[in-house]
């Protein structure tokens, strides 16, 4: 399965295999792939949310929370949440 992560101004496609990894893993991968500094400038992600703003459970599996081809948004500590 493939998920499209949005981080600030970028969209990053992440191949997740069967999607058995945790949501927190996916958020960490997005931050690490954001730039050449492996996301060190962004810090650790706060979480992941689906389109529409629904937060994902960080301990749930990717396939339990997201569908293949779905877009998700990495929440950073400097990102305002509503």
N, C-alpha and C positions, 0 to 999 in steps of 0.2 A: 504494500500500500504506500501511496505517496501523499504527503501533506504539504501544503503551502503555508509557510510561516511568514508573517508580516512583522518586521522590526523596523521601527521608524520609517525610513524612506525606501527600504528594500523588501523584496519578496524572495524567499529562499525555499526552493523545493527540497524536501527531505524524504528520501526513500527509507521506509520504516519496516521493510520485510513484512512479517505477519502482524506487526503492530502489538507485540507482546511487551514492549518496553513501557516504562512508566511515563506519564505526561511530563513529570519533572525532567526526565532524560531528554525529551523532545525540546522543551524550553531551553535547556542547557546547550543542546546541539545548535539550536538557532542562534543563540548568543555567540557561541564559539565560531560559527561560520559567518558571522556578520561582517567582519573585517580582517585585515592582515594581522591584527594584534590578538586574534582569537577571542574577541569580545572583552578583553580586559578593560577597555575604556567604558564599557557599559555596566560592568559589575554583574553579579549573579541575578538571574531573572526572578521576579516576584511570582510569576505564574504564567498561565496560558488561558486565553479565553476564546470562545467561539464567536463567529459573526453574530452580531446582536448583543454582545456583551456578557453572555453567560460564561461564568468561570468554569474551567475544567478542574476536576479533583486531581491534585498533583500525584496522588498515590494510585490512581486508577490507570489501567492500561490504555494505550493509544486507541486500540480498536474498540474499546468499550465507550470511549468518549467521542471519537471522530470517525468519519467515513473517508474512504480513499478519495483523494481529489479535493477534500475540504480545505478551506482556508481557516487559519487560526492566527491569533495575535499574541505575541509575546509581551507580557506586562513587565515593565522595568520599574525599579524603585523610584525613578524620577518621572514616571508616567502617572498622570492624574486618572483616577478611576471615578466613575459616576455612581 
